[in-house]
Every structure is written in C-alpha cells, then in structure tokens.
Amino acid sequence: MSPSAGGLVVFLLSVQVIQSQDGWRVDYRQTDICAVKGSTVVIRCDYEYPPGIYYYDIKDRFWFTKEKDGEPVDLRTDSEYSGRVTYGCYGNSCYLTITYVRESDSAEYKLTFMKNKPGEKYTGSPGVTLSVKGLQVQVRRSDSTWLELTCHSSCVLPHRAECVWSKNGENIKRGSSLSVSSGSTDRYYCYLRGSYSQRSPAVYGPQRPSVSASPSAEMLEGDSVTLTCSTDANPAASYTWYKEHEDSPRASGQIFTITDFTAEHSGNYYCEAQNEMGRSNSTLRLIPSSGKSHSFFCSFTHYINNPAKEVTHSKRGL
C-alpha cells in the first residue's frame, strides 16, 4: 500500500527538523500536523546511522506513541490503530501512514530503531505532534428567510477534499456550503467524501419545547410557581419567557419562577426557544380560582417556528 492510499491525504510542507545523538540522526520533515478527522495523514523522515552501524545491525524500525514497561509499543500491534497504519523505509527515508484519523489519534509520533543487541535502541525525539480536529457546521444568516451552512474545521481541509451534505440522513449535495430555509427543524451534517463515519455533529432548529409548571396540582395563594421549558436543538437553544399582551420579556433561561402567586398572575405565558437555525414556542395558560386554596387550569400551545401552526393540550389541576 502506497503512502497516499486509503482516502484523503494531508500533504506536509518540507520543514526539516534534525534530531541527532552520537552519530544517529532523524530529520522529521514536519513536527506539528493538524489533520481533519477522517482524512489520511502521512508522516515522513530521513535518517542516518552513526559510523560503524549498518542496516543489518538493525533488528527493526517502527513508529510508536506509547511505552509499556519502558519499551516503545509498535503501532502495528496497537488495537486502536488496527487496519489503519502502514509504514516502511526505502533508502534512508521512512514514512508512517494513518488512514481515517480519529481525534484519539492526537499524540506525539516517534521513529525508533531496535538494534540486534538486546536493550540497545535509538529513538528520534522529540517526534511529530499530530492534532486531529473534527468537522463542524457553521451557520450564518443570509437574510430573513435563508441560512448558509459551511462545512468547517480548525485544520486546513485536505487537498481536493470534497464535502458531502446530508439532510435527515439522506445525501443531498456536494460542496463546502449549503443554503437552507430558516426555521427548518431538519437535521443537516457534513462529512468528507469517503469518510461518512467521521461526519460532523448535526445542526437543527429547536424541536417543540416541553413546558411544565411546578407545583402541578393544588396551589395556595402566595405560593411560588416554577415554569420550566426545554427542547432539543443544536446549536443549543436560548430561552425567553413572555406573558401574553406584553412586549418585554418576563425572564430568560429555562426556568421562570412566579413568586407570591395571585389571580393577577393568571394568563398565557409562553417560552420561546431559539438558535441560529430557527425558533419554536410553547404556551402555558394559568387561571387560578377563588378561595384560599386555588386550582389552576393549564393549556399548552406549541408553535413550531411558524406561529400559524399550533397544537393545544389542556390539563386541570385541583
């Protein structure tokens, strides 16, 4: 298998860093690599033996990131890299290829030489630091009705990388960006072609919020009532509480507490959950009755991004 096989390859600038000791020398061509999750990384180096050491004096040459009992662990024997690493040497150069890199592959990689004499070895240190970053979907509002999604990574995308977009699990487009309608609750994610398992987290607007009141049964005049709102959304939603016919919000956050509850507090309260993808509302109606012990009537109305569409549920507490 050639160094470039197995997917999208991270090409490295030729920056030589020489590590030498007693005539040994390892020239890592790059000491810091930032790679996109799911791509293929190739690490290269050149080396020289000290005078009097020949290739037949070397029992093995291999790459490692970990040690066990003070000895380097060959990557080829590490189950975390099973089927994903290839390396070899030609002339006085060696390479390491890691396919479908994962965030857990972030580590320092070194080349070591094991001599035929037990206990004698040489390691080119410090080695090459690999940082693996996942894909993310960035959301930008184009106008009042459209959003632009961009497939992004804090590392530079591999040469000729092609992003694939998926909507609710179905591939819909190739390219670095995608335009979608604002207010959609569909789930969008991207991945590099050939690396579906390394896809970005999905982005989507707030789902229908769940609202509740506590206590949910009998209330006495002067009690506190706690309203709670929650929803599933990515990016995470922010919450704002309003009372019907009032322009200014009553509170922000998932929890809204009404202290010293009285008949004047009766009415419709609605929670608005919002993120960059859209917004969704749920309304709760509180109507206390007269007397020392008050009952209340709760009505929940859900507006999913479009207030014209609503679903109402009712509950009576005694």
Order of alpha helices (4+ residues) and beta strands (2+ residues): beta-beta-beta-beta-beta-beta-beta-beta-beta-beta-beta-beta-beta-beta-beta-beta-beta-beta-beta-beta-beta-beta-beta-beta-beta-beta-beta-beta-beta-beta
